[in-house]
């Protein structure tokens, strides 16, 4: 099966603008060593955003003037000498659901279209304190609860490899703009796959941290109760070497998020060796069979790790077939407002009425959001199996912890390559591959594996609780072997 990767592709635009292919870590080094300037790096990424965004609709509000001023100040600080933070002068992007001073914070909800943040979310603060310069905020799905980044505030975001296809959600704007080479890294959140699916569909790296490792304060909507550990904040980036330093600066309690207790710390890559690592490869959940191209890619990963000395075995975990029920029951048991209440800003929307309005083009909500609100009106169906689903959750967590140990599990990200817009609604539940790992609270790194027929391949690498550094170490190994992010030719050859 022919797979394209970065080792066999050259792009004329890269030779002219190497900043668009470098990691954030490398860009920061070049700025520190005065091989380039923050202004030059920021200008290069602004130019790329202006080139791709009319097609992609990924950045929904820019702050280019402010970013250039901050870049100039970063360059003056370099000239003065002294200690510089790790991402000094490097541009980035932020998911619109995170508060960023002066930027909208609607979460794609029409009723919040005029909300402008007057403060920064804690993770945005940490990114900025590390020296990074936000270029703007990126598109999401309505209330961050669907795998199409589309809403009635900003419209729909398109895939940089094929604009007819989805970017995933809810951090889809991040995935698209990073995949197009227009941002070195970005900030996303994930309660059911919202970092990993966009990373997969747009061919970049993404990391969902261990539950409770990174605080989620300052995003909308936020979670309550147990869901504070299911909803995670993490990075998306084009190069794997950025994952661990970004995670280290994001992690740690803030005194506000009750789910972030400091139980786990981010480990070091030096503690991980592929040789001797236990690797479990699970090729499906028994409910939705992955495409042959994705299975082939996962098998090639397993063979490579085995050649590198890992102890690889294949396995099947029967309870994964019930992933969607387990995820749904876990979220339903958590505290907090219903989805219909979030849609109505405290007053539940009448989902049936909204569906009728949508059918005649008069609703302010998207069809997936209305569908989720309608699904909440089936309490009998949910209650009948909720107790069983909770028992399965406990059993599955014990199984995964035991089977993965201090190693990793390879697992499909989604059964298909990036779908055509709208087709994810039929069938609507295939994102169970990512969602189940949220309620298991496991760390997961999404790893790109080249292209197949022009679309990104990828795999999830899951680890044991607190072993984020292990999954990231495997991601670095796979990037070396398979090439990692492949720049979309349509944006780099003309």
Buried (B, 14 or more C-beta within 10 A) or exposed (E): EEBBBBEEBEBEBBEEBBBBBBBBBBBBBBBBEEEBBBBBBBBBBBBBBEBBBEBBBBBBBBBBEBBBBBBBBBBEBBEEEEEBBBBBBBBBBBBBBBBBBEBBBBBBBBBBBEBEBEEBBBBBBBBBEBBBBBBBBBBBBBBBBBBBBBBBBBEBBBBBBBBEBBBBBBBBBBBBBBBBBBBBBBBBBBBBBBBBBBBBBBBBBBBBBBBBBBBBBBBBBBBBBBBBBBBBBBBBBBBBBBBBBBBBBBBBBBEEBBBBEEEBEBBEBEEBEBEEBBBBBBBBBBBBEBBEBBBBBBBBBBEBBBEBEBEBEEEEBEBBBBBBBBBBBBBBBBEBBBBBBBBBEEEBBEBEEBBEBBEEEEBBBBBBBBBBBBBBEEEEEBEEBBEEBBEBBEEBBEBBEEBBBEBBBBBBBBBBBBBEBEEBEEEBBBBBBBBBBBBBBBBBBBBBBBBBEBBBBBBBBBBBBBBBBBBBBBBBBBBEBBBBBBBBBBBBEE
